[in-house]
């Protein structure tokens, strides 16, 4: 683990990134979908939250002119404990102005291949009896394509997806969009089957509140997640830099919170103001250090 973290830092220093530290006590919940730990500041007489992600603070730094930044530190999520989740965990987050999510997918492939070679001397590793290759390039599929490849379900047909979910015992509330149905099916039945490194791209906008909306498909976000051995290792996207669109999505998150969604974000007016000052076209990514080391 020590050598992996050391090599990660070296990789970003070589690419002129600046390592930074941002607040761990946040006045609002934001930066990711998760239940927060809540605490209280006695002197300021105000509730605070342990950060679930440093994202909104790191993007403020990009607004302020620091065009390549990374942070490698703890995050906290008040959720269940499993082999995939721990209430405190280490995460690498990095942001690069004038890059795209395609740039970051290439960068991540290069980083993981380099880590394997530097630390283990090979890109072929064994994890719990399964052989995994970290040699570039990694496979890339949309959410819809992955459903069809893994489950042979017609992911372009909302009725077919609904029926497939009901057959598997999944309760469907309200009237989810086609993209939301695809995401429900993917999370339940597809991601665990992605063993070799695979990028899943084109996520529903409803589950991507901070990602830029696709110019050609308005219900899709310009986003990717990297899966290895059935686990999400990385999450990245083109950052949403339109303050009005971001404000609208924060309002949607507030509505979800009022309806009982404990993972929804707060409305961060200060961050909206930062976007009004101007966030250049930027891509950002988070990599879970604990899962990567596993």
C-alpha positions as CSV (number, residue, x, y, z in Angstrom):
1,X,0.0,0.0,0.0
2,X,2.8,2.4,0.9
3,X,4.5,1.8,-2.4
4,X,1.3,2.2,-4.4
5,X,0.5,5.5,-2.7
6,X,4.1,6.7,-3.2
7,X,4.0,5.9,-6.9
8,X,0.6,7.6,-7.4
9,X,2.1,10.8,-5.9
10,X,5.1,10.5,-8.2
11,X,2.9,10.0,-11.2
12,X,0.9,13.2,-10.6
13,X,4.0,15.3,-9.6
14,X,5.6,14.3,-13.0
15,X,2.5,15.7,-14.7
16,X,2.7,19.1,-12.9
17,X,-0.2,18.5,-10.6
18,X,-0.2,20.3,-7.2
19,X,-1.0,18.2,-4.1
20,X,-3.5,20.1,-1.9
21,X,-5.5,19.6,1.3
22,X,-9.1,20.8,1.5
23,X,-11.6,21.0,4.5
24,X,-12.8,17.7,6.1
25,X,-15.5,19.5,8.0
26,X,-18.2,20.7,5.6
27,X,-21.2,23.0,6.4
28,X,-23.2,21.3,3.6
29,X,-23.5,17.8,2.2
30,X,-22.1,17.6,-1.3
31,X,-19.6,16.1,-3.7
32,X,-21.2,12.6,-4.0
33,X,-24.3,10.6,-3.2
34,X,-23.9,9.2,0.3
35,X,-25.2,9.5,3.9
36,X,-23.0,11.8,5.9
37,X,-21.7,11.7,9.5
38,X,-23.0,14.7,11.3
39,X,-21.1,16.6,14.1
40,X,-21.3,20.0,15.8
41,X,-19.0,22.9,16.3
42,X,-19.5,24.3,19.8
43,X,-17.8,27.6,19.4
44,X,-19.4,28.5,16.1
45,X,-22.7,26.9,17.3
46,X,-23.3,25.2,13.9
47,X,-23.8,21.7,12.6
48,X,-21.1,20.3,10.4
49,X,-20.6,17.2,8.3
50,X,-17.5,15.0,7.8
51,X,-16.8,15.2,4.1
52,X,-18.1,12.5,1.8
53,X,-15.9,13.8,-1.0
54,X,-13.6,16.8,-1.5
55,X,-15.0,17.5,-5.0
56,X,-16.6,20.9,-4.6
57,X,-13.6,22.4,-2.8
58,X,-11.1,21.0,-5.4
59,X,-13.2,22.5,-8.2
60,X,-13.1,25.9,-6.4
61,X,-9.3,25.7,-6.6
62,X,-9.6,25.2,-10.4
63,X,-11.9,28.3,-10.5
64,X,-9.1,30.1,-8.6
65,X,-6.5,29.3,-11.2
66,X,-4.9,26.0,-10.0
67,X,-5.4,24.0,-13.2
68,X,-4.1,20.6,-12.1
69,X,-4.8,19.6,-8.5
70,X,-5.0,16.3,-6.6
71,X,-5.8,15.3,-3.0
72,X,-5.1,11.9,-1.4
73,X,-6.9,11.7,1.9
74,X,-9.8,10.3,4.0
75,X,-13.5,10.5,3.2
76,X,-16.4,9.4,5.5
77,X,-19.7,7.9,4.5
78,X,-22.3,6.8,7.1
79,X,-23.3,3.6,5.4
80,X,-23.1,-0.1,5.9
81,X,-19.9,-2.1,6.3
82,X,-19.0,-4.8,3.8
83,X,-16.0,-6.0,1.8
84,X,-16.7,-3.0,-0.5
85,X,-17.6,-0.3,2.0
86,X,-15.9,1.2,5.0
87,X,-17.2,4.2,6.9
88,X,-13.8,5.9,6.6
89,X,-11.7,5.3,3.5
90,X,-8.9,6.8,1.5
91,X,-9.6,8.4,-1.9
92,X,-7.6,10.1,-4.6
93,X,-9.4,12.9,-6.4
94,X,-7.8,14.9,-9.2
95,X,-8.9,17.6,-11.6
96,X,-7.4,18.9,-14.8
97,X,-8.6,22.0,-16.6
98,X,-9.0,21.7,-20.4
99,X,-9.0,17.9,-20.2
100,X,-11.9,15.6,-21.0
101,X,-13.1,12.4,-19.4
102,X,-11.6,10.5,-22.4
103,X,-8.2,12.1,-21.4
104,X,-8.7,10.8,-17.8
105,X,-9.6,7.3,-19.0
106,X,-6.3,7.1,-20.9
107,X,-4.5,8.6,-17.9
108,X,-6.0,6.0,-15.5
109,X,-5.1,3.1,-17.7
110,X,-1.5,4.4,-17.8
111,X,-1.4,4.9,-14.1
112,X,-2.7,1.4,-13.2
113,X,-0.4,-0.3,-15.7
114,X,2.5,1.6,-14.3
115,X,1.6,0.8,-10.7
116,X,1.4,-2.9,-11.5
117,X,4.8,-2.9,-13.2
118,X,6.5,-0.7,-10.6
119,X,5.1,-2.5,-7.5
120,X,4.7,-6.1,-8.8
121,X,6.8,-6.3,-11.9
122,X,3.9,-7.5,-14.0
123,X,0.5,-6.4,-15.3
124,X,-0.9,-9.9,-14.7
125,X,-2.2,-10.3,-11.2
126,X,-4.3,-12.9,-9.3
127,X,-7.2,-11.8,-7.1
128,X,-9.1,-14.4,-5.2
129,X,-8.3,-17.1,-7.7
130,X,-9.1,-14.9,-10.7
131,X,-6.5,-13.8,-13.2
132,X,-6.7,-10.1,-14.1
133,X,-4.7,-8.1,-16.7
134,X,-3.9,-4.5,-16.0
135,X,-2.3,-4.1,-19.4
136,X,-3.7,-1.2,-21.6
137,X,-6.1,-0.7,-23.2
138,X,-9.1,-1.4,-21.0
139,X,-12.5,-2.4,-22.5
140,X,-15.1,0.4,-22.8
141,X,-18.9,0.0,-23.0
142,X,-22.0,2.1,-22.4
143,X,-24.4,1.2,-19.6
144,X,-26.9,0.0,-22.2
145,X,-24.3,-2.1,-24.1
146,X,-23.1,-3.8,-20.9
147,X,-26.6,-4.9,-20.1
148,X,-27.0,-6.5,-23.5
149,X,-23.5,-8.1,-23.3
150,X,-23.8,-9.5,-19.8
151,X,-27.6,-10.3,-19.5
152,X,-28.8,-10.4,-23.1
153,X,-31.7,-8.1,-22.1
154,X,-32.9,-5.5,-24.6
155,X,-31.7,-2.4,-22.7
156,X,-33.2,0.0,-25.3
157,X,-36.8,-1.1,-24.4
158,X,-38.2,0.3,-21.2
159,X,-40.9,-2.4,-21.1
160,X,-38.4,-5.2,-21.5
161,X,-36.2,-3.8,-18.8
162,X,-39.1,-3.3,-16.4
163,X,-40.3,-6.9,-16.9
164,X,-36.7,-8.2,-16.5
165,X,-36.3,-6.3,-13.2
166,X,-39.7,-7.5,-11.9
167,X,-38.9,-11.1,-12.8
168,X,-35.8,-10.8,-10.6
169,X,-37.8,-9.4,-7.7
170,X,-36.9,-5.7,-8.0
171,X,-39.6,-3.3,-6.9
172,X,-40.1,-0.4,-9.2
173,X,-41.4,2.8,-7.7
174,X,-42.9,5.7,-9.7
175,X,-42.2,6.1,-13.4
176,X,-38.4,5.8,-13.9
177,X,-36.9,6.9,-17.2
178,X,-35.3,4.4,-19.6
179,X,-31.9,5.6,-18.4
180,X,-32.9,5.1,-14.7
181,X,-34.2,1.6,-15.5
182,X,-30.9,0.8,-17.2
183,X,-28.9,2.0,-14.2
184,X,-31.1,-0.1,-11.8
185,X,-30.5,-3.2,-13.8
186,X,-26.8,-2.5,-14.2
187,X,-26.2,-2.0,-10.5
188,X,-28.1,-5.1,-9.5
189,X,-27.0,-7.6,-12.1
190,X,-24.2,-6.4,-14.3
191,X,-21.4,-4.7,-12.4
192,X,-20.6,-7.8,-10.4
193,X,-19.9,-9.6,-13.7
194,X,-17.3,-7.0,-14.9
195,X,-14.1,-8.9,-13.9
196,X,-11.4,-7.6,-16.4
197,X,-10.9,-3.8,-16.3
198,X,-13.9,-2.2,-18.0
199,X,-15.0,1.4,-18.4
200,X,-18.7,1.9,-18.2
201,X,-19.6,5.2,-19.9
202,X,-22.8,7.2,-20.6
203,X,-24.5,7.3,-17.2
204,X,-28.0,8.5,-16.6
205,X,-28.0,12.2,-15.7
206,X,-30.3,11.5,-12.7
207,X,-27.4,9.7,-10.9
208,X,-24.7,12.2,-12.0
209,X,-25.6,15.5,-10.4
210,X,-22.2,17.1,-10.9
211,X,-21.3,15.8,-14.4
212,X,-21.7,17.7,-17.7
213,X,-24.7,16.8,-19.7
214,X,-24.0,15.2,-23.2
215,X,-24.5,17.7,-26.0
216,X,-26.1,15.0,-28.2
217,X,-28.0,12.9,-25.6
218,X,-29.5,15.2,-22.9
219,X,-30.5,12.3,-20.6
220,X,-26.9,11.1,-20.5
221,X,-23.9,12.4,-18.6
222,X,-20.3,12.6,-19.9
223,X,-19.1,10.2,-17.3
224,X,-17.3,6.9,-16.8
225,X,-16.7,4.4,-14.0
226,X,-13.9,1.8,-14.0
227,X,-14.8,-1.7,-12.7
228,X,-12.3,-4.5,-11.9
229,X,-13.3,-7.8,-10.3
230,X,-16.9,-6.6,-10.1
231,X,-16.0,-3.5,-8.0
232,X,-16.1,0.2,-8.9
233,X,-12.5,1.4,-8.7
234,X,-12.7,4.9,-10.3
235,X,-15.4,7.4,-11.2
236,X,-14.8,10.4,-13.5
237,X,-16.5,12.9,-15.7
238,X,-16.5,16.1,-17.6
239,X,-17.4,18.7,-14.9
240,X,-20.6,20.6,-15.1
241,X,-19.6,24.2,-15.4
242,X,-23.0,25.8,-16.2
243,X,-24.2,27.5,-13.0
244,X,-27.9,27.5,-14.0
245,X,-27.8,23.8,-14.9
246,X,-26.0,23.1,-11.6
247,X,-28.5,25.1,-9.6
248,X,-31.3,23.2,-11.2
249,X,-29.7,19.9,-10.3
250,X,-29.1,21.0,-6.7
251,X,-32.8,21.8,-6.6
252,X,-33.6,18.3,-7.8
253,X,-31.4,16.9,-5.1
254,X,-33.2,19.0,-2.5
255,X,-36.5,17.7,-3.7
256,X,-35.2,14.1,-3.4
257,X,-33.9,14.9,0.1
258,X,-37.4,16.2,1.1
259,X,-38.9,13.0,-0.2
260,X,-36.6,11.0,2.1
261,X,-33.5,10.4,0.0
262,X,-30.7,10.3,2.7
263,X,-28.0,10.4,0.1
264,X,-29.1,13.6,-1.7
265,X,-26.9,16.7,-1.6
266,X,-27.7,20.1,-0.2
267,X,-28.0,23.3,-2.3
268,X,-24.5,24.9,-2.2
269,X,-25.0,28.6,-3.1
270,X,-21.3,29.4,-2.6
271,X,-20.3,26.7,-5.2
272,X,-22.9,28.1,-7.7
273,X,-21.3,31.5,-7.2
274,X,-17.9,30.0,-7.9
275,X,-19.3,28.6,-11.2
276,X,-20.6,32.1,-12.0
277,X,-17.0,33.4,-11.6
278,X,-16.1,30.7,-14.1
279,X,-14.9,27.0,-14.1
280,X,-13.0,26.3,-17.3
281,X,-13.8,23.1,-19.2
282,X,-12.5,20.5,-16.6
283,X,-12.4,16.8,-16.1
284,X,-12.2,15.2,-12.7
285,X,-11.9,11.7,-11.2
286,X,-11.9,9.8,-7.9
287,X,-10.1,6.5,-7.3
288,X,-10.7,4.5,-4.1
289,X,-7.3,3.7,-2.7
290,X,-8.5,0.8,-0.5
291,X,-10.2,-1.1,-3.3
292,X,-7.2,-0.4,-5.6
293,X,-4.8,-1.9,-3.1
294,X,-7.1,-4.9,-2.6
